[in-house]
């Protein structure tokens, strides 16, 4: 067994695919098409999934501008 940590994963949010939750092998990931996973579901092409935003009480009162994600 080996362990691997993605350098683009910060707090389970992908910095390479902005705004997406980190899922190794998803479209846009550095691993996409380069590796095979033991779980066959992970080997299928997958779209990025928008990350859940963690907000603080101060952020709840201020409404940021809406921005479209690239997926």
N, C-alpha and C positions, 0 to 999 in steps of 0.2 A: 504494500500500500504506500501511497505517497500523498502528500498534502500540497495544495496549490492555492495561492491567494492572488486574485486579480489586482493589478496596480491601478485599474480604473474604477474599482469599487470603493466608494466612500459612504459609509453608513447605509449600505445596501442600495445605493443609487449609483447608476453607471455614469461616469463622467465622459465616456466616449460617445454614448447615445444619450444625449442630454435629456433628463427628465424621466428616464426609464428605470425601473427596478432592475437590479443586476441579476440576470439569468444567463449563466455561461452557455455559449453557443447560439444565442439569439441573433437575429439579423443585425449586423453592425458590430457585433462582438469580434474581438481579435481572434477568438477561437472558432468562429463560424466556418465550417467546411475544412478545418485543419486537423481536428481531432475527432475521435469516436468515443462516445461515452458508454459505460456499461449498461445504463438504462436506455433502452431503445427509443423511448419517448423523447429523450433529450437529443437524439440524432435527427429528428424530423425538423424541417425548417419552421421557425417560430418568429412571430412578430414581437417587437418589444411591447412591454406592458407598462403603462404609466405608473410611476411610483406614487404611493400614498404620501401626501404632504403631512408632515408633523408640524402643528402650529402651536404657538404659545398664546396666552391671553392677549398680549399686545398686538400680535399679528392678526388676531381675529377681528379687531376693531378697524384696522387699516385694510382697505381692499386694493390689492395690487392689480396692475393692468393685466388683462387676459392675454395670454400668449399661446399660439398654436405650437404643438410639438411636431417634430419632423416625421412622425409616423401616424 
